[in-house]
Amino acid sequence: MFSKSEKGQATVEFGLILPVLLLVLCGIIDFGWIFGNQISANNAAREAARYTAIHYNDSETDDDEATAASIVTDRAPTLSSAVVTLTATDETVTVTVTCDVDILTPIIGALFPGGVYRISAESTMRIE
């Protein structure tokens, strides 16, 4: 009787599972990056809306949208190309932050057009 040689079996099995392992790992990295940027955008929109709602009527300048954009830039520096929109009614102020977040890994980036994911955050506060 002869025994079968099992040399290289682990290498073949590793070669079969490696693409799946890399896909899961890259997905975890990019999900964390996008989720962190979404939380930053939410917080920045809330801070900008709160500041604008408090100082809306006592503002010396009427450039509240630029002030809101400045607050978003200060609070969320990772959102480099954020577009801030300020909408005010008689009673409320709404700040909307929209930004394209670059996907970090090329494996997951190939699944999204242009390798970017668009996030959006909105916050509404009552004018005080």
C-alpha positions in Angstrom: 0.0 0.0 0.0 1.2 3.5 -0.7 0.2 6.7 1.0 -0.9 9.8 -0.8 1.3 12.9 -0.4 -0.5 15.9 1.0 2.2 18.4 0.4 0.8 21.6 -0.9 -2.8 21.0 0.3 -2.7 23.9 2.7 -1.4 26.2 0.0 -4.1 25.2 -2.4 -6.8 25.7 0.3 -5.3 29.1 1.2 -5.3 30.1 -2.4 -9.0 29.3 -2.7 -10.0 31.2 0.4 -7.7 34.2 0.0 -9.9 36.2 -2.4 -13.0 35.9 -0.1 -10.9 36.8 2.9 -9.5 39.9 1.1 -13.0 41.0 0.0 -14.4 40.7 3.6 -11.4 42.6 5.0 -11.6 45.4 2.5 -15.3 45.6 3.0 -14.8 46.0 6.8 -12.2 48.7 6.3 -14.3 50.7 3.8 -17.6 50.3 5.8 -15.8 51.7 8.9 -14.4 54.6 6.9 -17.8 55.5 5.3 -19.6 55.1 8.6 -17.2 57.3 10.5 -17.5 60.0 7.8 -21.3 59.7 8.0 -21.2 60.2 11.8 -18.9 63.3 11.3 -21.3 64.7 8.7 -24.3 64.2 11.0 -22.5 65.9 13.9 -21.2 68.8 11.8 -24.7 69.4 10.3 -26.2 69.4 13.8 -23.5 71.9 15.1 -24.0 74.2 12.2 -27.8 74.1 12.5 -27.6 74.8 16.2 -25.2 77.7 15.9 -27.2 79.2 13.0 -30.6 78.8 14.8 -29.2 80.6 17.9 -27.5 83.4 16.0 -29.9 83.8 13.0 -31.6 87.0 14.1 -28.6 88.7 15.8 -26.2 88.1 13.0 -24.4 91.3 11.9 -23.8 89.8 8.5 -26.3 88.0 6.4 -23.9 85.3 5.3 -25.2 82.5 7.5 -24.6 79.9 4.8 -20.8 80.7 4.8 -20.8 80.5 8.6 -22.5 77.2 8.5 -20.0 75.9 5.9 -17.1 77.1 8.1 -18.5 75.3 11.1 -18.9 72.1 9.0 -15.3 72.4 7.8 -14.1 72.9 11.3 -16.1 70.0 12.9 -15.5 67.5 10.1 -12.1 68.0 8.5 -12.2 64.6 6.7 -15.1 65.9 4.6 -12.9 67.9 2.2 -15.4 68.6 -0.5 -18.5 69.0 1.5 -21.4 71.0 0.0 -23.4 72.9 2.7 -26.9 74.2 2.0 -28.8 76.4 4.4 -32.5 76.7 4.2 -34.4 79.0 6.6 -38.1 79.5 7.1 -39.8 81.8 9.7 -39.4 79.2 12.4 -36.7 76.7 11.5 -33.2 76.5 10.0 -32.1 73.4 8.0 -28.5 72.6 7.3 -27.8 69.9 4.7 -24.3 68.5 4.2 -23.5 66.4 1.1 -20.1 65.0 0.4 -18.4 62.4 -1.8 -16.2 60.0 0.3 -13.4 58.2 -1.5 -13.3 54.4 -1.1 -10.0 53.4 0.4 -9.5 50.0 -1.1 -9.4 49.3 -4.8 -11.3 46.1 -4.5 -14.4 47.7 -3.0 -13.8 50.9 -5.0 -14.3 49.0 -8.2 -17.9 48.3 -7.1 -18.8 52.0 -6.9 -18.8 54.4 -9.9 -15.7 56.6 -9.7 -14.6 54.9 -6.5 -16.6 57.3 -4.4 -19.7 57.0 -2.1 -22.0 60.0 -1.5 -23.1 60.7 2.0 -25.7 63.2 3.1 -26.7 64.6 6.5 -29.5 67.0 7.4 -30.3 68.8 10.6 -33.3 71.1 11.4 -33.4 73.4 14.4 -36.0 75.9 15.6 -34.8 79.5 15.5 -34.5 81.0 18.9 
